[in-house]
Amino acid sequence: MAERRKKKGRFLAIPYNVATSNQFADLKGNELKLLVDLLAQYQGSNNGNLTTAESVLSKRGWAASSIYAASTGLQRKGWIVVTRQGYKVRGMATLEAITWNGIDDPPKGVRYDEGVKPSPVPLGYWCKHPDTWELIPRCLQKNSSKTE
């Protein structure tokens, strides 16, 4: 009998303990969709260099308001952290990392924000209380404004 060859290709990996957690089950539809779209950008060594830029996600059917709401929700719940705050006026995209993986070194010519340290150790904020987080999302900081 002829042996079947499996096609090898890219896949999205969500750890079993993450996918079966109550926190994962509590994600809203657009939050989960955005998390999957960020995972699709992940190539094994670029966590921290993932983006929710409208120019990238609009090709996947996203509207700016939906991106903002889903991204803010994921940050508040500890699923993603901002590694570099972007500026639309300067054409510099905001970069994020998924917290169940370690943050990888930035690509040449890219700098992460102060306080963001590449490390193979996952931050794991999705399953920790926000009081223990070292990187506090702007949406949770006091005196944060949406106009920045």
C-alpha positions as CSV (number, residue, x, y, z in Angstrom):
1,M,0.0,0.0,0.0
2,A,1.3,3.4,-0.9
3,E,2.3,5.6,2.0
4,R,0.5,8.9,2.3
5,R,2.6,12.0,2.7
6,K,1.4,14.7,5.0
7,K,1.7,18.1,3.6
8,K,3.8,20.3,5.8
9,G,3.0,23.9,6.3
10,R,2.5,26.6,8.8
11,F,0.0,26.2,11.6
12,L,-1.2,28.3,14.6
13,A,-0.3,26.9,18.0
14,I,-2.5,27.6,21.0
15,P,-1.2,25.6,24.0
16,Y,-3.8,23.2,25.4
17,N,-3.7,24.8,28.9
18,V,-4.5,28.1,27.3
19,A,-7.3,26.9,25.0
20,T,-9.0,25.1,27.8
21,S,-8.8,27.9,30.4
22,N,-11.7,29.8,31.7
23,Q,-9.9,33.0,30.6
24,F,-9.8,31.8,27.0
25,A,-13.5,30.8,27.1
26,D,-14.4,34.3,28.4
27,L,-12.9,36.1,25.4
28,K,-15.3,38.0,23.2
29,G,-15.7,37.0,19.5
30,N,-13.6,39.9,18.1
31,E,-11.0,39.5,20.8
32,L,-10.5,35.8,19.8
33,K,-10.5,36.7,16.1
34,L,-7.8,39.3,16.7
35,L,-5.7,36.9,18.8
36,V,-5.9,34.4,15.9
37,D,-4.9,37.1,13.4
38,L,-1.9,38.0,15.5
39,L,-1.0,34.3,15.8
40,A,-1.1,34.1,12.0
41,Q,1.7,36.7,11.9
42,Y,3.8,34.8,14.4
43,Q,6.7,32.9,12.7
44,G,8.4,31.4,15.7
45,S,10.9,34.2,16.4
46,N,8.9,37.5,16.1
47,N,6.8,37.7,19.2
48,G,6.9,41.3,20.0
49,N,6.9,42.3,16.4
50,L,3.2,41.5,15.7
51,T,0.9,44.3,14.7
52,T,-2.7,45.4,14.9
53,A,-2.2,48.1,12.3
54,E,-5.3,48.9,10.3
55,S,-3.2,48.8,7.1
56,V,-2.5,45.1,7.8
57,L,-5.7,44.0,9.3
58,S,-8.1,45.8,6.9
59,K,-7.1,43.1,4.4
60,R,-8.7,40.6,6.7
61,G,-11.9,42.6,7.0
62,W,-11.2,44.6,10.1
63,A,-12.5,48.1,10.8
64,A,-10.4,50.5,12.8
65,S,-13.0,50.7,15.6
66,S,-13.2,46.9,15.9
67,I,-9.4,46.6,16.0
68,Y,-9.2,49.2,18.8
69,A,-11.9,47.6,20.9
70,A,-10.5,44.0,20.5
71,S,-6.9,45.1,21.1
72,T,-7.9,47.1,24.2
73,G,-9.8,44.1,25.5
74,L,-6.9,41.7,24.9
75,Q,-4.5,44.1,26.7
76,R,-6.9,44.6,29.7
77,K,-7.2,40.8,30.0
78,G,-3.4,40.2,29.7
79,W,-3.4,38.3,26.4
80,I,-1.2,40.8,24.6
81,V,1.2,43.5,25.6
82,V,2.4,46.5,23.6
83,T,6.1,46.3,22.9
84,R,6.3,49.5,20.9
85,Q,3.7,52.2,21.0
86,G,3.2,53.4,17.4
87,Y,2.2,56.8,16.0
88,K,-0.1,57.0,13.0
89,V,1.2,60.5,12.1
90,R,4.8,59.1,11.9
91,G,3.8,56.0,10.1
92,M,5.2,53.8,12.9
93,A,3.0,50.8,13.7
94,T,2.2,49.7,17.3
95,L,3.8,46.3,18.0
96,E,2.5,43.6,20.3
97,A,3.5,40.3,21.9
98,I,1.3,37.4,22.9
99,T,1.9,36.8,26.6
100,W,1.9,32.9,26.6
101,N,5.2,33.1,24.6
102,G,8.4,34.8,25.5
103,I,9.2,38.1,23.8
104,D,11.7,37.8,21.0
105,D,14.5,40.2,20.2
106,P,13.3,43.0,17.9
107,P,14.4,42.9,14.3
108,K,17.3,45.1,13.2
109,G,16.3,48.8,13.3
110,V,13.4,48.3,15.6
111,R,13.4,49.3,19.3
112,Y,11.0,48.3,21.9
113,D,9.6,50.8,24.4
114,E,11.4,51.4,27.7
115,G,10.7,48.6,30.1
116,V,10.1,45.9,27.5
117,K,12.8,43.2,27.8
118,P,13.1,40.3,25.3
119,S,13.1,37.1,27.2
120,P,12.3,33.4,26.5
121,V,10.2,33.3,29.6
122,P,6.5,34.0,28.9
123,L,4.9,36.9,30.8
124,G,1.8,34.8,31.3
125,Y,-0.4,37.9,32.1
126,W,-3.5,36.1,30.8
127,C,-3.5,33.9,33.9
128,K,-2.1,36.4,36.4
129,H,-3.7,39.2,38.4
130,P,-3.1,42.7,36.9
131,D,-1.4,43.8,40.1
132,T,1.5,41.5,39.3
133,W,2.1,42.8,35.8
134,E,5.3,44.6,35.1
135,L,4.1,46.1,31.8
136,I,0.9,48.0,32.5
137,P,-1.2,48.6,29.4
138,R,-2.0,52.3,28.6
139,C,-5.7,51.5,28.8
140,L,-5.2,50.6,32.5
141,Q,-2.9,53.4,33.4
142,K,-4.3,56.3,35.4
143,N,-4.5,59.6,33.4
144,S,-4.3,57.7,30.1
145,S,-5.9,59.5,27.2
146,K,-7.2,58.0,23.9
147,T,-5.9,60.9,21.9
148,E,-2.2,60.1,22.2
